[in-house]
């Protein structure tokens, strides 16, 4: 029973009468990219969409794993500056937490120890 003694079917009918559409979506994965490039990846999440007055609201439930991604522009810059492949540049950036100067320094053999 829902709060107020209303069962889910009654709640659904009431929402429909009010013009509110409620739908569960069959999602395999949801990815949210944050401003800093970090990605939150939800695998097999529970996703619900509610549409009311032309606006859609999505609710995601589940566990997210965090993935840090290196911007492609940073990879290209490091590759060019250190004269290495983009794969090597990306690896160096990952090992140095995205620090461009440190990655270039390490790849150029100018480690500051």
Backbone as CSV, one residue per row, in Angstrom:
resi,resn,N_x,N_y,N_z,CA_x,CA_y,CA_z,C_x,C_y,C_z
1,UNK,0.823,-1.195,0.000,0.000,0.000,0.000,0.869,1.262,0.000
2,UNK,0.430,2.232,-0.735,1.101,3.533,-0.792,0.634,4.371,0.403
3,UNK,1.334,5.452,0.692,0.897,6.335,1.783,-0.544,6.785,1.560
4,UNK,-1.296,6.912,2.622,-2.685,7.339,2.514,-3.623,6.205,2.150
5,UNK,-3.139,4.975,2.175,-3.983,3.830,1.889,-4.254,3.594,0.407
6,UNK,-3.521,4.263,-0.482,-3.742,4.117,-1.920,-2.812,3.057,-2.483
7,UNK,-3.355,2.128,-3.272,-2.486,1.117,-3.867,-1.850,1.660,-5.146
8,UNK,-0.793,1.022,-5.639,-0.070,1.545,-6.809,-0.946,1.729,-8.052
9,UNK,-1.926,0.848,-8.271,-2.804,0.989,-9.442,-3.645,2.256,-9.332
10,UNK,-4.179,2.509,-8.132,-4.967,3.721,-7.919,-4.096,4.965,-8.139
11,UNK,-2.880,4.903,-7.636,-1.945,6.024,-7.796,-1.683,6.263,-9.282
12,UNK,-1.446,5.188,-10.040,-1.216,5.309,-11.480,-2.386,5.921,-12.205
13,UNK,-3.626,5.499,-11.863,-4.828,6.067,-12.501,-4.955,7.550,-12.177
14,UNK,-4.701,7.894,-10.917,-4.803,9.292,-10.496,-3.781,10.161,-11.240
15,UNK,-2.544,9.653,-11.375,-1.513,10.407,-12.094,-1.905,10.592,-13.554
16,UNK,-2.483,9.545,-14.169,-2.900,9.623,-15.566,-3.993,10.668,-15.733
17,UNK,-4.944,10.718,-14.802,-6.014,11.710,-14.845,-5.463,13.132,-14.744
18,UNK,-4.356,13.286,-14.027,-3.743,14.604,-13.860,-2.807,14.949,-15.016
19,UNK,-2.702,14.049,-15.985,-1.840,14.303,-17.136,-0.378,13.993,-16.871
20,UNK,-0.115,13.178,-15.874,1.259,12.814,-15.531,1.535,11.420,-16.067
21,UNK,2.551,11.311,-16.897,2.940,10.019,-17.463,4.136,9.499,-16.680
22,UNK,4.061,8.247,-16.256,5.118,7.618,-15.469,5.526,6.341,-16.185
23,UNK,6.817,6.192,-16.472,7.275,5.028,-17.232,8.628,4.545,-16.726
24,UNK,8.731,3.230,-16.536,10.022,2.624,-16.221,10.726,2.332,-17.538
25,UNK,12.000,2.704,-17.645,12.764,2.497,-18.869,13.728,1.330,-18.684
26,UNK,13.842,0.503,-19.715,14.752,-0.640,-19.670,16.133,-0.176,-20.135
27,UNK,16.942,0.287,-19.206,18.267,0.818,-19.529,19.347,-0.190,-19.160
28,UNK,20.350,-0.306,-20.025,21.496,-1.173,-19.746,22.605,-0.401,-19.051
29,UNK,22.732,0.894,-19.425,23.820,1.703,-18.881,23.441,3.172,-18.990
30,UNK,23.813,3.936,-17.981,23.637,5.382,-17.993,24.981,5.995,-17.647
31,UNK,25.416,6.974,-18.464,26.691,7.651,-18.229,26.422,9.138,-18.050
32,UNK,26.907,9.680,-16.956,26.810,11.114,-16.690,28.224,11.663,-16.717
33,UNK,28.473,12.651,-17.583,29.786,13.271,-17.681,29.756,14.593,-16.923
34,UNK,30.594,14.703,-15.902,30.675,15.911,-15.091,31.554,16.951,-15.773
35,UNK,31.485,18.187,-15.318,32.252,19.278,-15.924,33.753,19.030,-15.938
36,UNK,34.267,18.312,-14.937,35.712,18.067,-14.875,36.146,16.870,-15.727
37,UNK,35.196,16.282,-16.488,35.523,15.150,-17.351,35.318,13.798,-16.695
38,UNK,35.068,13.783,-15.393,34.801,12.535,-14.700,33.467,11.977,-15.182
39,UNK,33.439,10.662,-15.374,32.205,10.016,-15.804,31.678,9.135,-14.684
40,UNK,30.371,9.233,-14.442,29.688,8.339,-13.519,28.961,7.323,-14.381
41,UNK,29.306,6.045,-14.240,28.736,4.988,-15.071,27.847,4.101,-14.204
42,UNK,26.560,4.057,-14.559,25.586,3.202,-13.888,25.318,2.023,-14.809
43,UNK,25.616,0.803,-14.363,25.332,-0.387,-15.156,24.088,-1.057,-14.603
44,UNK,23.172,-1.441,-15.497,21.889,-2.050,-15.143,21.132,-1.221,-14.100
45,UNK,20.958,0.086,-14.367,20.269,0.931,-13.395,18.757,0.781,-13.496
46,UNK,18.083,1.269,-12.495,16.633,1.398,-12.527,16.369,2.845,-12.945
47,UNK,15.716,3.029,-14.103,15.469,4.377,-14.617,13.974,4.591,-14.751
48,UNK,13.483,5.699,-14.199,12.078,6.044,-14.262,11.944,7.417,-14.899
49,UNK,10.978,7.553,-15.836,10.732,8.834,-16.492,9.335,9.297,-16.111
50,UNK,9.227,10.521,-15.657,7.932,11.132,-15.355,7.791,12.340,-16.265
51,UNK,6.675,12.394,-16.999,6.407,13.527,-17.886,5.192,14.270,-17.356
52,UNK,5.382,15.563,-17.106,4.319,16.383,-16.556,4.418,17.771,-17.174
53,UNK,3.353,18.239,-17.755,3.275,19.553,-18.384,4.389,19.758,-19.410
54,UNK,4.657,18.717,-20.191,5.655,18.816,-21.260,7.101,18.675,-20.808
55,UNK,7.325,18.550,-19.526,8.686,18.397,-18.988,8.910,16.947,-18.599
56,UNK,10.067,16.410,-18.963,10.425,15.042,-18.586,11.479,15.086,-17.489
57,UNK,11.267,14.271,-16.467,12.221,14.140,-15.372,12.630,12.672,-15.290
58,UNK,13.928,12.435,-15.227,14.455,11.076,-15.154,15.063,10.846,-13.779
59,UNK,14.756,9.691,-13.202,15.329,9.300,-11.927,16.149,8.037,-12.152
60,UNK,17.394,8.064,-11.711,18.304,6.932,-11.882,18.631,6.381,-10.507
61,UNK,18.448,5.077,-10.348,18.813,4.416,-9.093,19.795,3.302,-9.412
62,UNK,20.807,3.175,-8.583,21.798,2.128,-8.772,23.158,2.594,-8.305
63,UNK,24.126,1.725,-8.442,25.490,2.048,-8.026,26.270,2.583,-9.223
64,UNK,27.002,3.641,-8.989,27.817,4.242,-10.052,29.284,3.990,-9.772
65,UNK,30.017,3.730,-10.852,31.472,3.689,-10.706,32.005,4.933,-11.395
66,UNK,33.046,5.470,-10.822,33.619,6.717,-11.302,34.768,6.431,-12.252
67,UNK,34.737,7.080,-13.413,35.822,6.939,-14.380,36.364,8.329,-14.700
68,UNK,37.655,8.496,-14.509,38.284,9.769,-14.852,38.778,9.671,-16.288
69,UNK,38.432,10.646,-17.079,38.878,10.610,-18.472,39.760,11.818,-18.751
70,UNK,40.722,11.605,-19.609,41.662,12.664,-19.990,41.133,13.305,-21.276
71,UNK,40.985,14.633,-21.311,40.505,15.291,-22.523,41.420,15.011,-23.727
72,UNK,40.817,14.785,-24.885,41.559,14.475,-26.108,42.538,15.596,-26.463
73,UNK,42.164,16.840,-26.221,43.065,17.967,-26.512,44.350,17.878,-25.688
74,UNK,44.235,17.451,-24.424,45.415,17.297,-23.566,46.318,16.183,-24.099
75,UNK,45.697,15.081,-24.544,46.470,13.959,-25.089,47.249,14.403,-26.321
76,UNK,46.580,15.132,-27.225,47.240,15.601,-28.454,48.390,16.547,-28.131
77,UNK,48.164,17.453,-27.184,49.205,18.423,-26.822,50.444,17.719,-26.270
78,UNK,50.233,16.764,-25.365,51.356,16.042,-24.773,52.083,15.228,-25.842
79,UNK,51.324,14.570,-26.721,51.927,13.767,-27.791,52.807,14.635,-28.688
80,UNK,52.308,15.815,-29.050,53.075,16.718,-29.913,54.309,17.266,-29.202
81,UNK,54.145,17.716,-27.967,55.243,18.323,-27.223,56.349,17.327,-26.894
82,UNK,55.970,16.075,-26.615,56.963,15.073,-26.218,57.376,14.175,-27.387
83,UNK,56.779,14.419,-28.558,57.070,13.617,-29.764,56.865,12.121,-29.518
84,UNK,55.676,11.797,-28.991,55.313,10.393,-28.747,53.925,10.139,-29.338
85,UNK,53.524,8.880,-29.322,52.193,8.534,-29.823,51.132,9.012,-28.834
86,UNK,49.893,9.106,-29.318,48.802,9.515,-28.435,48.562,8.488,-27.329
87,UNK,48.801,7.214,-27.632,48.638,6.178,-26.611,49.632,6.385,-25.469
88,UNK,50.898,6.697,-25.824,51.913,6.946,-24.794,51.572,8.205,-24.003
89,UNK,51.081,9.220,-24.704,50.718,10.474,-24.040,49.577,10.249,-23.051
90,UNK,48.573,9.489,-23.470,47.437,9.214,-22.586,47.889,8.461,-21.346
91,UNK,48.744,7.466,-21.532,49.251,6.685,-20.400,50.014,7.586,-19.418
92,UNK,50.855,8.470,-19.963,51.629,9.377,-19.108,50.702,10.326,-18.342
93,UNK,49.663,10.815,-19.004,48.708,11.705,-18.326,47.966,10.953,-17.218
94,UNK,47.568,9.731,-17.483,46.883,8.940,-16.459,47.787,8.687,-15.263
95,UNK,49.061,8.385,-15.523,50.019,8.120,-14.441,50.318,9.371,-13.625
96,UNK,50.086,10.550,-14.217,50.385,11.815,-13.541,49.119,12.611,-13.228
97,UNK,48.009,11.899,-13.060,46.732,12.512,-12.677,46.340,13.695,-13.569
98,UNK,46.613,13.588,-14.870,46.215,14.623,-15.818,47.123,15.841,-15.854
99,UNK,48.230,15.819,-15.126,49.166,16.954,-15.089,49.961,16.973,-16.396
100,UNK,49.646,17.937,-17.254,50.250,18.023,-18.588,51.758,18.238,-18.510
101,UNK,52.180,19.199,-17.713,53.607,19.524,-17.620,54.414,18.322,-17.112
102,UNK,53.884,17.647,-16.112,54.585,16.488,-15.547,54.656,15.353,-16.565
103,UNK,53.573,15.143,-17.302,53.552,14.079,-18.320,54.582,14.360,-19.410
104,UNK,54.645,15.605,-19.877,55.623,15.979,-20.916,57.037,15.804,-20.378
105,UNK,57.249,16.244,-19.152,58.574,16.139,-18.534,59.027,14.676,-18.440
106,UNK,58.142,13.814,-17.982,58.486,12.387,-17.852,58.773,11.772,-19.218
107,UNK,57.927,12.081,-20.219,58.110,11.508,-21.546,59.357,12.039,-22.244
108,UNK,59.758,13.246,-21.910,60.940,13.854,-22.529,62.222,13.453,-21.813
109,UNK,62.087,12.682,-20.745,63.261,12.251,-20.001,63.830,13.329,-19.101
110,UNK,63.001,14.326,-18.768,63.464,15.420,-17.915,62.790,15.341,-16.557
111,UNK,62.802,14.160,-15.975,62.165,13.977,-14.664,62.816,14.893,-13.651
112,UNK,61.962,15.521,-12.862,62.484,16.358,-11.766,62.441,15.541,-10.492
113,UNK,63.557,14.963,-10.160,63.620,14.069,-8.992,64.322,14.731,-7.853
